Amino acid sequence: MTEPQGIVLEDLGGWRRSHTCGELRRADAGRHAFLMGWVHRVRDHGGVLFVDLRDRHGLTQVVFRPETGGAALLERATRLGLEYVIAVQGVVAERPDAARNADMPTGEVELDVRELKVLAAADPLPVLPSEEVNLANEDLRLRYRYLDLRRPELSRVLALRHQAAQAARAHLSAAGFLEVETPLLVKQTPEGARDYVVPSRVHPGKFYALPQSPQLYKQTLMIAGLDRYFQLARCLRDEDLRADRQPEHTQIDLEMSFVDEEQVFEAVESLFVALWKDVLGVEVPRPFLRLTFREAMGRYGSDKPDLRFGLEFHDVTAILGRSPKEFVARGARAEGGVGVAMVLPSEMPISGTQLRKLGEVLKGAGGVALGFFKSLPAERAKAEEVFPGSLYDELLTAVGAKEGDAVLYTSGPWEPTLKALGVLRTQLGQPLVKGREREWRFLWVRDFPLFERDAQADRWAPRHHMFTMPKPEHLEFLETDPGKVYATLYDLVLNGTELGSGSMRIHRPDIQERVMKVVGLSREQAHAKFGFLLEAYRYAAPPHGGIGLGFDRIVMLMAGRDNIRDTIAFPKTTTAASLMDGCPSEVEPEIWKELHLKPQE
């Protein structure tokens, strides 16, 4: 077979690879070696041709010299194009001192080629799989994902993902967990996001759902007596996408019987200590910091705060409430209101114009108004218009402001106000984490409210899901004041990213039915949607709890990436489409008939 440029393609003909392209070292000098891979780079040095040969293990420089391989071999090699697949055999030689490359593990040696086989030729490339130069837009990269994945940096991410998965399996297996697969075709149940549904051919008019998580099945496994379960579970949700979200993702799913919250924390912390040590070689200290939801919101304005920088909040409700300025005092005086302040140290120079722009950020995040002043003698008189007399000094003392610091403050309803200032804190903190990207600050956020008010539907909705055990002391409020009910619910957070959410589960049918009633499900509706779980409860369920950990996000942080698409071999776009294989796609008319469906007119 003859290809363009007169290249004749060959088969291996009995050749076997002796080394990968990342394996040869100085100790191999003088040995005969067979290498196979892709042509990564070609450099013609006037009668000597240097080719960087690449596989997923690394790069090796192979050299074609007329005095060792012959002129005919060199002439053939000059016709090689980028990304051609070749096999070469020759003698490993030490590079001259001046030609050694300390940045390459194989940089002390090269392969002096004696024979070449061209196994496959490549058309002109729409995407260049180069680590150094990657100017292609993301849609083009996803369209040619198989070329994008040839990039060494993405290949390394997938290798890290494999290593993390194997480390998780080994650790959990050693800790007494059983890996159990749960179904991908399940009953459709309301769990928050929209379900992907699959029509049944043999049951006309009925549908399966694809699981948003294995939640009901892992609880059923606890009722079945499996004691400790885990799974690297596929989860599918038809929801709006963003950088750290995909329609299908993987989570490390855990469930444990006869445990309390602290025992779940211990199991999860030991897993992360093992992952960081086995995969990254990093020692992570334990125990992880624990904050309640109210503490996290009150100190950082977020239930997933980044702890790598300060900028903690100060509760100044009483002080702001005594201001003569109504726009400052109103929110702090209102029932359920809060006054909160944040100090920007003088080491973070910021102008008045910049501070005014921060007010727009706060409003855009749902806040009311941002007040500010600098703790400087020249600005005291202006600040005292809002905080007259001793109130100014009281505020400075309460927030610990020093001369030159900027004091930012706002007031309003508790959660929206703190969240808005939290958005501002995160934005201001981004420059402060530069150089600290590999600092690992794990955090448990616990004791969340079980319910939140859905204003649009005018009803209570579960903040996470409806299978979470209410705090025993709050059971009395389920029917009378659901807003007071907190749950044994916890999130694991790392550097501002939520890694997973879990809880102690309801294991009593009477409590489960009460919780379902709060969110608007009658007993009949509850049994129609969740009947198999409620029925299983009747045969005695152990107290149990667990967590679902976002494996893609874990790998993203480990790899130092900012988008989980880089951690998934074949991801979807933000419109849930796969550009490489063209899905979702239309189906043949015969399939509509087999499924007893009609296409939309």
C-alpha positions as CSV (number, residue, x, y, z in Angstrom):
1,M,0.0,0.0,0.0
2,T,1.4,3.4,-1.1
3,E,0.5,6.6,0.8
4,P,1.2,10.2,-0.1
5,Q,4.8,11.2,-0.3
6,G,5.7,7.7,-1.4
7,I,5.5,6.2,2.1
8,V,5.0,2.5,2.0
9,L,3.0,1.2,5.0
10,E,4.1,-2.0,6.6
11,D,2.9,-4.3,9.4
12,L,4.9,-5.3,12.4
13,G,6.2,-8.4,10.8
14,G,7.1,-10.1,14.0
15,W,8.7,-7.0,15.7
16,R,8.0,-6.6,19.4
17,R,8.4,-3.4,21.4
18,S,11.3,-3.8,23.8
19,H,10.8,-0.5,25.7
20,T,8.2,2.3,25.9
21,C,9.1,5.8,24.8
22,G,9.6,6.9,28.4
23,E,11.8,4.0,29.6
24,L,15.3,4.2,28.2
25,R,18.1,5.5,30.4
26,R,21.8,6.0,30.4
27,A,22.3,2.5,31.8
28,D,20.7,1.1,28.5
29,A,23.5,2.6,26.4
30,G,24.8,0.0,23.9
31,R,21.7,-2.2,24.0
32,H,19.5,-2.9,21.0
33,A,16.0,-1.6,21.4
34,F,12.7,-1.6,19.5
35,L,10.5,1.5,20.0
36,M,7.0,2.2,18.6
37,G,4.9,5.3,18.8
38,W,3.8,8.6,17.1
39,V,6.0,11.1,15.4
40,H,5.8,14.0,17.8
41,R,8.4,16.4,16.3
42,V,10.9,16.2,13.4
43,R,14.2,18.2,13.1
44,D,16.4,18.1,10.0
45,H,19.9,19.1,10.9
46,G,21.4,18.8,7.4
47,G,22.0,15.2,6.8
48,V,21.0,14.0,10.2
49,L,17.3,13.6,11.1
50,F,16.1,13.8,14.7
51,V,12.6,12.5,15.5
52,D,10.9,12.8,18.9
53,L,8.9,9.5,19.2
54,R,6.0,9.6,21.6
55,D,3.7,7.2,23.4
56,R,1.7,7.7,26.6
57,H,4.8,6.9,28.7
58,G,6.9,9.7,27.3
59,L,9.3,10.8,24.5
60,T,12.5,9.4,23.2
61,Q,14.7,11.0,20.6
62,V,15.5,8.7,17.7
63,V,18.2,9.6,15.2
64,F,18.6,8.7,11.5
65,R,22.3,9.0,10.4
66,P,23.5,7.9,7.0
67,E,26.8,6.5,8.4
68,T,24.9,4.0,10.7
69,G,21.5,3.4,9.1
70,G,22.4,4.2,5.5
71,A,21.3,6.8,3.1
72,A,18.2,5.0,1.9
73,L,16.9,4.8,5.5
74,L,17.5,8.5,6.0
75,E,15.8,9.4,2.8
76,R,12.7,7.4,3.9
77,A,12.7,9.1,7.3
78,T,12.6,12.5,5.7
79,R,9.1,11.7,4.4
80,L,7.7,11.1,7.8
81,G,4.9,13.5,8.8
82,L,3.6,14.5,12.3
83,E,1.6,11.9,14.1
84,Y,2.7,9.1,11.7
85,V,2.8,5.8,13.6
86,I,6.2,4.1,13.3
87,A,8.4,1.4,14.7
88,V,12.1,1.7,14.8
89,Q,14.9,-0.6,15.9
90,G,18.5,0.4,16.7
91,V,21.2,0.9,19.3
92,V,20.8,3.1,22.4
93,A,23.5,5.7,22.6
94,E,24.5,8.4,25.1
95,R,23.9,11.9,23.9
96,P,26.9,14.3,23.8
97,D,27.0,16.4,27.0
98,A,25.9,19.5,25.1
99,A,22.9,17.7,23.6
100,R,21.5,16.2,26.8
101,N,18.0,17.4,27.8
102,A,17.5,17.5,31.6
103,D,13.8,18.2,31.1
104,M,13.2,14.7,29.6
105,P,13.6,11.5,31.6
106,T,15.1,10.0,28.5
107,G,17.1,13.1,27.8
108,E,20.6,11.5,28.3
109,V,20.1,9.0,25.5
110,E,18.9,8.6,22.0
111,L,18.2,5.6,19.7
112,D,20.5,5.4,16.7
113,V,18.0,3.9,14.2
114,R,19.1,1.0,12.0
115,E,15.6,0.0,10.6
116,L,12.2,1.8,10.2
117,K,8.7,0.5,9.7
118,V,5.9,3.0,8.9
119,L,2.8,1.5,10.4
120,A,0.2,4.3,9.7
121,A,0.2,7.7,8.0
122,A,-1.8,10.7,9.3
123,D,-3.7,13.3,7.3
124,P,-3.1,17.0,7.9
125,L,-4.0,17.5,11.6
126,P,-7.0,19.7,12.7
127,V,-5.6,19.6,16.2
128,L,-1.9,19.4,17.0
129,P,-1.3,17.1,20.0
130,S,1.5,19.3,21.3
131,E,1.9,20.1,25.0
132,E,3.7,23.3,24.2
133,V,1.3,24.7,21.7
134,N,-2.4,24.2,21.9
135,L,-4.2,27.0,20.2
136,A,-7.3,25.0,19.1
137,N,-10.6,26.1,20.5
138,E,-12.3,23.7,22.9
139,D,-15.1,22.7,20.4
140,L,-12.5,21.6,17.9
141,R,-10.6,19.7,20.5
142,L,-13.7,17.9,21.6
143,R,-14.6,17.1,18.0
144,Y,-11.2,15.4,17.6
145,R,-11.0,14.2,21.2
146,Y,-8.8,11.2,20.2
147,L,-6.2,13.7,19.0
148,D,-6.6,15.9,22.0
149,L,-6.0,12.9,24.3
150,R,-2.7,12.3,22.6
151,R,-1.4,15.4,24.4
152,P,0.9,14.3,27.1
153,E,-0.7,16.5,29.7
154,L,-4.1,15.0,29.2
155,S,-2.7,11.5,29.0
156,R,-1.1,12.1,32.4
157,V,-4.5,13.2,33.8
158,L,-6.1,10.0,32.7
159,A,-3.2,8.0,34.2
160,L,-3.6,9.9,37.5
161,R,-7.4,9.1,37.3
162,H,-6.6,5.4,37.0
163,Q,-4.1,5.5,39.8
164,A,-6.7,7.3,42.1
165,A,-9.4,4.8,41.2
166,Q,-7.2,1.9,42.0
167,A,-5.9,3.4,45.2
168,A,-9.5,4.1,46.3
169,R,-10.6,0.5,45.6
170,A,-7.5,-0.9,47.4
171,H,-8.1,1.3,50.5
172,L,-11.8,0.7,50.8
173,S,-11.5,-3.1,50.2
174,A,-8.9,-3.3,52.9
175,A,-11.2,-1.3,55.2
176,G,-14.0,-4.0,54.9
177,F,-16.1,-2.4,52.2
178,L,-17.6,-4.5,49.4
179,E,-17.8,-3.1,45.9
180,V,-21.4,-3.7,44.6
181,E,-22.7,-2.6,41.3
182,T,-26.2,-1.0,41.3
183,P,-28.6,-0.8,38.3
184,L,-28.4,1.7,35.5
185,L,-32.0,1.2,34.5
186,V,-34.0,2.2,37.6
187,K,-37.4,3.5,38.6
188,Q,-38.0,7.2,38.0
189,T,-38.1,9.1,41.3
190,P,-38.0,12.8,42.2
191,E,-34.5,13.5,43.5
192,G,-33.8,17.1,42.5
193,A,-32.5,17.3,39.0
194,R,-34.3,16.0,35.9
195,D,-33.9,12.4,35.1
196,Y,-32.8,10.9,31.8
197,V,-35.5,8.4,30.8
198,V,-35.3,5.3,28.6
199,P,-38.5,3.9,27.0
200,S,-39.1,0.2,27.4
201,R,-39.8,-1.8,24.3
202,V,-41.3,-4.8,26.1
203,H,-43.5,-2.6,28.4
204,P,-45.2,-0.2,26.1
205,G,-45.7,3.3,27.5
206,K,-43.4,2.7,30.5
207,F,-39.9,4.1,31.1
208,Y,-36.8,3.4,33.0
209,A,-34.7,6.3,34.4
210,L,-31.0,6.5,34.5
211,P,-29.8,7.0,38.1
212,Q,-29.0,10.4,39.4
213,S,-27.1,8.5,42.2
214,P,-27.4,5.0,43.7
215,Q,-29.0,6.6,46.8
216,L,-32.0,4.3,47.2
217,Y,-30.1,1.1,46.2
218,K,-27.2,1.7,48.6
219,Q,-29.7,2.2,51.4
220,T,-31.4,-1.0,50.3
221,L,-28.0,-2.8,50.5
222,M,-27.7,-1.7,54.1
223,I,-31.2,-3.1,54.8
224,A,-29.9,-6.3,53.1
225,G,-27.1,-6.5,55.7
226,L,-24.0,-5.8,53.5
227,D,-22.7,-3.5,56.3
228,R,-20.1,-1.6,54.2
229,Y,-20.6,-0.8,50.5
230,F,-18.7,1.2,48.0
231,Q,-18.9,1.7,44.2
232,L,-17.3,3.9,41.6
233,A,-20.8,4.8,40.4
234,R,-22.0,6.4,37.2
235,C,-24.5,9.2,37.9
236,L,-26.6,10.9,35.2
237,R,-28.5,14.1,35.6
238,D,-30.3,16.2,33.0
239,E,-29.4,19.6,34.4
240,D,-27.7,22.9,33.3
241,L,-24.0,22.4,33.0
242,R,-20.9,24.4,34.1
243,A,-17.2,23.9,34.4
244,D,-17.4,21.3,37.2
245,R,-20.5,19.6,36.1
246,Q,-21.3,17.0,33.4
247,P,-24.5,15.2,32.5
248,E,-22.8,11.9,33.4
249,H,-20.2,11.8,36.1
250,T,-18.5,9.3,38.5
251,Q,-18.7,9.3,42.2
252,I,-17.0,7.2,44.9
253,D,-20.2,6.1,46.7
254,L,-20.0,4.8,50.3
255,E,-22.6,3.5,52.8
256,M,-22.0,2.1,56.2
257,S,-24.3,0.5,58.8
258,F,-24.3,0.9,62.6
259,V,-22.2,4.1,62.5
260,D,-22.6,7.7,63.6
261,E,-21.5,10.8,61.8
262,E,-18.0,10.8,63.3
263,Q,-17.3,7.2,62.1
264,V,-18.3,8.3,58.5
265,F,-15.9,11.2,58.8
266,E,-13.1,8.9,60.0
267,A,-13.6,6.5,57.1
268,V,-13.7,9.3,54.5
269,E,-10.7,11.1,56.0
270,S,-8.6,7.9,55.9
271,L,-9.6,7.4,52.3
272,F,-8.4,10.9,51.3
273,V,-5.2,10.5,53.3
274,A,-4.5,7.3,51.4
275,L,-5.3,8.9,48.0
276,W,-3.1,11.9,48.5
277,K,-0.2,9.8,49.8
278,D,-0.5,7.0,47.2
279,V,-1.1,9.2,44.2
280,L,0.5,12.5,45.0
281,G,3.0,11.6,47.7
282,V,1.5,14.2,50.0
283,E,0.8,13.7,53.7
284,V,-2.6,15.2,54.6
285,P,-3.1,16.0,58.3
286,R,-6.1,14.7,60.2
287,P,-8.6,15.4,61.5
288,F,-10.1,17.7,59.0
289,L,-11.5,21.0,60.3
290,R,-15.3,20.8,61.1
291,L,-17.6,23.8,60.8
292,T,-21.4,23.9,61.1
293,F,-23.3,25.3,58.2
294,R,-24.1,28.5,60.2
295,E,-20.4,28.8,61.2
296,A,-19.2,28.5,57.6
297,M,-21.8,31.0,56.4
298,G,-21.1,33.4,59.2
299,R,-17.3,33.3,58.8
300,Y,-17.0,32.9,55.0
301,G,-20.3,33.5,53.3
302,S,-20.2,30.1,51.7
303,D,-21.0,26.4,52.6
304,K,-17.9,25.5,50.6
305,P,-15.3,28.1,51.6
306,D,-11.7,28.2,50.4
307,L,-9.6,28.3,53.6
308,R,-6.3,29.1,51.8
309,F,-6.8,32.8,52.5
310,G,-8.3,34.7,55.4
311,L,-10.8,37.6,54.8
312,E,-13.1,36.2,57.5
313,F,-16.3,38.0,58.3
314,H,-17.3,39.7,61.5
315,D,-20.8,39.8,62.9
316,V,-21.5,43.5,63.5
317,T,-25.3,43.3,63.6
318,A,-25.6,45.2,66.8
319,I,-23.2,48.0,65.7
320,L,-24.8,48.5,62.2
321,G,-28.3,48.4,63.8
322,R,-27.3,51.5,65.9
323,S,-26.2,53.6,62.8
324,P,-28.3,56.7,62.2
325,K,-28.2,55.9,58.5
326,E,-31.4,53.9,57.7
327,F,-29.8,52.2,54.6
328,V,-27.2,50.7,57.0
329,A,-29.4,49.9,60.0
330,R,-32.5,48.6,58.3
331,G,-31.2,45.2,57.3
332,A,-29.5,44.7,60.7
333,R,-32.6,45.6,62.7
334,A,-35.0,43.5,60.7
335,E,-36.1,40.1,62.0
336,G,-33.7,37.5,60.7
337,G,-31.3,40.2,59.5
338,V,-27.6,40.4,59.9
339,G,-24.9,43.0,59.8
340,V,-21.5,41.7,58.6
341,A,-18.1,43.2,57.9
342,M,-14.9,42.1,56.2
343,V,-11.5,43.7,56.5
344,L,-9.1,44.1,53.6
345,P,-5.6,44.5,55.1
346,S,-3.5,47.4,54.0
347,E,-1.2,44.9,52.3
348,M,-4.0,44.6,49.7
349,P,-4.0,48.1,48.3
350,I,-7.3,49.0,46.8
351,S,-8.7,52.4,45.6
352,G,-12.0,54.0,46.3
353,T,-13.0,53.4,42.6
354,Q,-12.2,49.7,43.0
355,L,-14.3,49.6,46.3
356,R,-17.3,51.1,44.5
357,K,-17.0,48.5,41.8
358,L,-17.1,45.8,44.5
359,G,-20.5,47.2,45.5
360,E,-21.8,46.3,42.0
361,V,-20.4,42.7,42.5
362,L,-22.3,42.4,45.8
363,K,-25.6,43.6,44.3
364,G,-25.1,41.2,41.3
365,A,-24.7,38.4,43.8
366,G,-28.0,39.2,45.6
367,G,-26.8,41.7,48.2
368,V,-28.4,45.0,49.0
369,A,-25.6,47.6,49.3
370,L,-21.9,47.7,50.3
371,G,-20.5,50.3,52.6
372,F,-16.8,50.9,53.0
373,F,-14.2,53.1,54.4
374,K,-10.4,53.1,55.1
375,S,-9.2,53.2,58.6
376,L,-7.2,56.4,58.1
377,P,-7.2,59.6,60.2
378,A,-8.0,61.6,57.0
379,E,-11.2,59.5,56.4
380,R,-12.5,59.3,59.9
381,A,-14.8,62.2,59.6
382,K,-16.6,60.8,56.6
383,A,-16.9,57.4,58.3
384,E,-18.3,59.0,61.4
385,E,-21.3,60.2,59.3
386,V,-22.4,56.5,59.3
387,F,-20.8,55.5,62.7
388,P,-20.8,58.6,64.9
389,G,-18.7,59.0,68.0
390,S,-17.7,55.9,69.8
391,L,-19.6,53.7,67.3
392,Y,-16.7,54.1,64.9
393,D,-14.1,53.0,67.4
394,E,-16.4,50.1,68.5
395,L,-16.6,48.9,64.9
396,L,-12.8,49.1,64.4
397,T,-12.3,47.1,67.6
398,A,-15.0,44.5,66.6
399,V,-13.4,43.8,63.2
400,G,-9.7,44.2,64.4
401,A,-8.9,46.8,61.7
402,K,-5.5,48.5,61.8
403,E,-4.6,51.8,60.3
404,G,-4.7,51.6,56.5
405,D,-7.1,48.7,56.4
406,A,-10.3,48.9,54.4
407,V,-13.5,47.9,56.1
408,L,-16.4,46.6,54.0
409,Y,-19.8,46.1,55.5
410,T,-23.4,45.3,54.5
411,S,-26.7,44.2,56.1
412,G,-29.8,42.4,55.1
413,P,-31.5,39.0,55.3
414,W,-29.1,36.4,56.9
415,E,-28.4,33.9,54.1
416,P,-28.7,36.1,51.0
417,T,-26.5,38.8,52.6
418,L,-23.8,36.4,53.7
419,K,-23.8,34.6,50.4
420,A,-23.4,37.9,48.5
421,L,-20.5,39.0,50.6
422,G,-19.1,35.4,50.2
423,V,-19.0,35.9,46.4
424,L,-17.1,39.1,47.0
425,R,-14.7,37.3,49.3
426,T,-14.0,34.6,46.8
427,Q,-13.3,37.2,44.1
428,L,-10.9,39.1,46.3
429,G,-9.2,36.0,47.5
430,Q,-8.2,34.7,44.0
431,P,-4.9,36.6,43.9
432,L,-4.1,35.4,47.4
433,V,-4.0,31.7,46.5
434,K,-1.4,32.2,43.7
435,G,1.5,30.0,44.7
436,R,-0.7,28.1,47.1
437,E,-2.5,25.9,44.6
438,R,-1.0,22.7,46.0
439,E,-2.0,23.6,49.6
440,W,-4.7,21.2,50.6
441,R,-7.3,22.6,53.1
442,F,-10.0,20.0,53.7
443,L,-13.1,20.9,55.6
444,W,-16.3,19.3,56.8
445,V,-19.4,21.5,56.7
446,R,-22.1,19.9,58.8
447,D,-25.5,20.4,60.4
448,F,-27.4,21.9,57.4
449,P,-31.1,22.8,57.5
450,L,-33.1,19.8,56.2
451,F,-35.5,22.0,54.2
452,E,-35.5,25.2,52.3
453,R,-38.5,27.2,51.1
454,D,-39.3,26.9,47.4
455,A,-40.8,30.4,46.8
456,Q,-41.9,29.6,43.3
457,A,-43.8,26.5,44.3
458,D,-44.7,27.9,47.7
459,R,-43.7,24.8,49.5
460,W,-40.9,23.2,51.5
461,A,-38.2,21.3,49.5
462,P,-35.3,19.2,50.8
463,R,-32.1,21.2,50.8
464,H,-30.2,18.1,49.7
465,H,-32.5,15.1,49.6
466,M,-35.4,13.7,51.6
467,F,-33.7,10.6,53.0
468,T,-31.6,12.5,55.5
469,M,-32.2,11.9,59.2
470,P,-33.5,15.0,61.1
471,K,-31.7,15.9,64.3
472,P,-33.6,14.0,67.0
473,E,-34.2,17.2,69.0
474,H,-35.9,18.7,65.9
475,L,-38.3,16.0,65.1
476,E,-41.0,17.9,67.0
477,F,-40.9,20.7,64.5
478,L,-41.4,18.6,61.4
479,E,-45.1,19.4,61.1
480,T,-45.2,22.7,63.0
481,D,-42.1,24.6,61.8
482,P,-40.0,22.7,59.2
483,G,-37.6,25.7,58.8
484,K,-36.3,24.9,62.3
485,V,-35.4,21.3,61.4
486,Y,-31.7,20.6,61.0
487,A,-30.3,17.4,59.7
488,T,-27.2,15.2,60.3
489,L,-26.0,16.3,56.9
490,Y,-22.4,17.0,55.9
491,D,-20.4,18.2,52.9
492,L,-16.7,17.6,52.3
493,V,-15.0,20.7,50.9
494,L,-11.5,21.2,49.5
495,N,-10.1,24.6,48.5
496,G,-13.5,26.1,47.8
497,T,-14.8,23.0,45.9
498,E,-17.5,20.7,47.2
499,L,-16.1,17.2,46.8
500,G,-19.2,15.3,48.2
501,S,-22.3,15.4,50.2
502,G,-23.6,12.8,52.6
503,S,-25.8,12.2,55.7
504,M,-27.0,9.8,58.3
505,R,-30.0,8.3,56.6
506,I,-33.6,7.8,57.8
507,H,-34.0,4.2,58.7
508,R,-37.5,4.3,60.2
509,P,-40.6,4.3,57.9
510,D,-42.6,6.6,60.2
511,I,-40.0,9.3,60.1
512,Q,-39.5,8.9,56.4
513,E,-43.2,9.3,55.7
514,R,-43.3,12.4,57.9
515,V,-40.4,14.0,56.0
516,M,-42.1,13.2,52.7
517,K,-45.3,14.7,53.9
518,V,-43.5,18.0,54.6
519,V,-42.3,18.2,51.0
520,G,-45.9,17.6,49.7
521,L,-46.0,13.9,49.2
522,S,-49.1,12.1,50.5
523,R,-48.7,8.6,51.9
524,E,-50.1,7.2,48.6
525,Q,-47.7,9.3,46.5
526,A,-44.8,8.4,48.7
527,H,-45.5,4.7,48.3
528,A,-46.1,5.1,44.5
529,K,-42.7,6.7,44.1
530,F,-40.6,5.1,46.8
531,G,-42.6,2.0,47.7
532,F,-39.8,-0.5,47.5
533,L,-37.7,1.4,50.0
534,L,-40.5,2.1,52.3
535,E,-41.5,-1.5,52.2
536,A,-38.0,-2.6,52.9
537,Y,-37.9,-0.4,56.0
538,R,-40.8,-2.5,57.4
539,Y,-38.4,-5.4,57.8
540,A,-36.0,-3.6,60.0
541,A,-33.2,-1.3,58.7
542,P,-30.0,-0.6,60.6
543,P,-28.9,3.0,61.4
544,H,-26.7,3.9,58.5
545,G,-25.0,6.8,56.7
546,G,-22.8,7.5,53.8
547,I,-21.6,9.9,51.2
548,G,-21.2,10.4,47.5
549,L,-17.8,11.9,46.5
550,G,-17.3,13.5,43.1
551,F,-14.5,11.5,41.6
552,D,-14.1,13.8,38.6
553,R,-13.7,16.8,40.9
554,I,-11.2,14.9,43.1
555,V,-9.1,14.1,40.0
556,M,-9.4,17.7,38.7
557,L,-8.0,19.1,41.9
558,M,-5.3,16.4,42.1
559,A,-4.2,17.2,38.6
560,G,-4.3,21.0,39.1
561,R,-7.0,21.5,36.4
562,D,-9.9,23.9,36.6
563,N,-12.4,21.9,34.5
564,I,-13.6,18.3,35.0
565,R,-13.8,17.9,31.2
566,D,-10.1,17.5,31.3
567,T,-10.4,14.5,33.7
568,I,-13.0,12.6,31.5
569,A,-11.9,10.7,28.4
570,F,-15.0,11.6,26.4
571,P,-16.8,14.5,28.0
572,K,-19.9,16.4,26.8
573,T,-20.1,20.1,26.0
574,T,-22.1,22.6,28.0
575,T,-25.1,21.8,25.9
576,A,-24.7,18.1,26.9
577,A,-23.6,17.1,23.3
578,S,-20.7,14.9,22.2
579,L,-19.1,16.6,19.3
580,M,-16.9,13.6,18.5
581,D,-19.6,11.0,17.9
582,G,-22.5,13.4,17.3
583,C,-24.9,12.4,20.1
584,P,-27.6,13.0,20.9
585,S,-28.8,12.0,17.4
586,E,-32.0,11.1,15.7
587,V,-33.1,7.5,15.5
588,E,-34.6,5.4,12.7
589,P,-38.4,5.4,12.3
590,E,-38.4,1.7,13.0
591,I,-37.1,2.3,16.5
592,W,-40.0,4.8,17.2
593,K,-42.4,2.0,16.3
594,E,-40.6,-0.7,18.3
595,L,-40.8,1.6,21.4
596,H,-44.5,2.5,20.8
597,L,-43.6,6.2,20.5
598,K,-44.4,8.9,18.1
599,P,-41.8,11.5,17.0
600,Q,-42.7,15.1,17.9
601,E,-44.5,16.8,15.1
